[in-house]
């Protein structure tokens, strides 16, 4: 398994980089462009809050590389009344005619009919290509995978060495054949940085590196991509080392899980 290779994002058919770049942490425009040009990152998860750098980078990429990138935008509207308005606003800001994935934010249950209808209408009008969803209810996402017949094209969920519940509640219901299921994307691979800090470690154990954390997540073949949210260029470079290093071996996996259990316990 080579993490430099693109992978299908489930049945969407989108070929995406194994690491995606998330906005909201202040990374400047030039760093976002470098992620695309130098590291091959082509999945961008953009929210307007602290997303200026990615916004400006996406405006440039929309000019000549739109067909080479996948853009996911986040909507927290649970009423369905503002989805169309907010999407049109985002389209103008990044100078594109469509968004690849409209991610409905923080759903632990099915969205209301009004929300789904609003999203499906945007899909019919080709303003969005796919519908995504993110939340914390692992059992709900497992149910979506088991049922199969639903409008959700991409599921984004928490998974890391300290929070391994997805290994029981979500991933067992996901086919390794990506074309037969929704896309699976992961966030918080570093457990909000706790897996990287000495003070959270067992006695005598060094922290995991950011690259270790991303490698842990991506070593599961059913995971299509993992979101990375670096604050600085240095952090971005460290995160992207995971693409060079590839999957964890058995000993590295056991160490990551041992540290993760300890962090979870604390």
C-alpha positions, 0 to 999 in steps of 0.5 A: 500500500503506497500512500502517495497513490490516489484512492477512490473516495468510495462510490463517488469515483473521485481519486483523492490524495490519502491526506486531505487538507482542512482549513480553519487553522490559519495555513497561508495561501502559499502553503496550500498551493505548495501542498497541491503542487509539491505533495500531491494533495488534492482534497481540500476541506474548506470552511469560511472560519479562519479559511482565508488562506485556503480560500485564496488558494482555491480561487487560483486552483479553480482557474486551471486545475479545477478538474484535478482537485476535490473541494468539500465545503461544510454546512452547519445549517440544520434547518435547510433554509440557508443551505442554498444561500450559503453554498452560492456564497461559497461558490463565489468566494472560491470562483467555481461553479460547483462544489464536489462535496457538500458536507452536512456538519455534526449530524448524529442522526438522519437530517430532516427531510428539508435539509436532505431535499435542499442538498438533493436539489443542489445536486440535481442542479449540479451545484454540488456533486456529492453529499457528505456528512460528519458527526460523532455517533458511530453507531449511526454511521455504521447503520448508514453503511449497513443499509446502503440505500441512502443519499450520503456519498461520503462519511467523515468520522473521528478515528485515532489511536486513542479513539478506536471505536470506529474499528467496531462500529463503522469499519466492519461494515465497510467494504474494502472495495471502495466502489461499493460503499460511501467514501470514508474520511477521518478527522482528529488523527492526533486526538487534538494533539494529545498523542503528540505530547509528552505529558500524556505519555506512559512512563518511559514512552516517547510521544507519537509523531504526527506522521505516526498518527496519520499512518495509523489511520491510513493503514486501515485499507477501508479508510480512503483519506484522513484530514490534516489541519496543520497550523504552520508550514513546519506542521504541514511538512511533518504531517505529510511525511506519512505519505513517504513512510507508508503503513505502520508495521506490526510493532509500530501499530502495537505501540500506537495502540498501547499509547492510545489506550493510555491517553484514552484512559487519562 
